[in-house]
């Protein structure tokens, strides 16, 4: 399992930009990056992100309650405290501006 993480998942993270600078440089002077998340638990976070991400962006676009159930969280608060920043916002600024213009002229 460790080899799968080191040879498979961690290089994918680096390629996707989910990485941190090690402070070292390669022979060409470029920074050497390392995967930000190295443990097996990172796959759980990936799964949660995939469930939450919008369909048009390659995710499943699931609502918070379904994500909570799939992850086995004891409460919706745990899900939202951990992953709330990933859920799409429903307060479209364009709609708000249109409503404001309609009300205020």
Buried (B, 14 or more C-beta within 10 A) or exposed (E): EEEEBEEEBBEEBBEEEBBEEEEEEEEEEEEEBBBBBBEEEBEEBBBBEEBBBEEEEEBBBBEBEBBBEBBEBEEBEEBBEBBEEBBEEEEEEEEEEEEEEEEEE
